[in-house]
């Protein structure tokens, strides 16, 4: 599965009831030693901006969690920061509340686009094809 296919898988997962952190982490499951079910459980509390607090976007949290697994927790801060900065450039913000702010009748960045962009940014930063 290429990077664009992974991003669309995450969008499909979100559309079928997974939260944004779950959708991103499951779409990137093979980057970890965990099963999709384990990732679903781990990411369960991070949707809607870090547990429905409208804080950091759950899609972004999912991507950074997988970066931690990919780097085995060593030197994760640098790719995590790069993921966050690139996500912000593409989506306009990193906080769920800001991303969902309605301007001109639409949000700054839809959940679908946040999920898609989180997977794409993860792949670009960590060299996933």
N, C-alpha and C positions, 0 to 999 in steps of 0.2 A: 504494500500500500504506500503510495507516495504522499508527500506532505499535504497537498491539496485534498486528496481523498480522506486523509486523517481529519483535516479541518471540517470537511463535510460530514464525516461520521460524528464528530462532536456536535455539530448543529442538529443532526438527526436524533442523537441521544437526548439533547436538551428538549427537543420537540416532543419526545415520548415520555417525559416526566422526570428525567434526571436533572439535578440542579447543575449550575454552570461549572462548579468545581469538579463534580463527578464526571460530567460530559468531557471536559478537557483531560482529566487524568485517565479516564478509561480509553479515550482515543489514543493516548500515548502509553498505554499499559505495557507494551513490549519493550519500552525503554527502562523498565523496572524488573525486579524479580518477583513482583506481586501479581496476583490474579486480578481480573476485572472486578470480581466480587469484593476482594479485599480493598481495592481502591474505592469502590462504591461506598463501602463502609467508612473508610478513613475520611473521605471527602464529604460525607453526609452533612456535617455541621457547618460547612463553609459557603453555602449558597446565599444568595441575596445580600452580598456584601459582608462576609465574615459572620455568618450566623444570623442573618436578617437584621444586622445593625446598620446597613447601608454604608459600610466602611469599604475596605479594599475589595474590589471586584472578585467574586468567587472564581471566575474563569482565570484571572491572573494568579490567584492563589493556587489553583490546580496546576498551572504551568510551572510555577516556582517549586511546588512540592515535587514534581517529577524531575526538575533540574537537580534538586537535592538528592534524589535517588540516583540519577545518572552520574553525578559527580561523587557519589558515595559519601556525601557530606563534607567533602574536602574542597575548599576554595569555591564554595557555592555562592558566596556573596557577590562575586564579580558577575557571573552570568545572571544571577537573580536581579541585580541592579540593571543590567543591560536589557533583560526581558521587560522589566517595569518601565524603563525609559522609552523603549521602542513601542510598547503597548500604548503608553500615554501619547506618543507622537501620532499613532494611528487612530486611536479612539478619542483623544481629546482630554482624557482624565483617567485616573485609576480607582477612584472611589465610586462605588455603585450609585450612591445618591447623585453624584455629579453626572455620571453617565446616563442616568435616567431622567435628568432634568429636561422637561419638554420646552423646546424652543421652535417656533414656527410650526407647531403641530406635530413634532416628532422628537424623540429623545436624541441626545448628543450621539449616543451609540447604542444600538439595540442589543439585547441579550444575545441574539443570534450572531451579530457581528463581533461582539466581545469574545464569544466562544471561538468563533472562526479565527479571529486575530490572535488570540492567546496561543492556539495551536501553531499557527503560522510563525509567530514571533519565536516561540520556543524552538521550532525546527530551524529557523534561520540562525538563531544565536548558538544553538548546540550542534549545528551541522547535520541536521537530519534532512535527508533528501525526500 
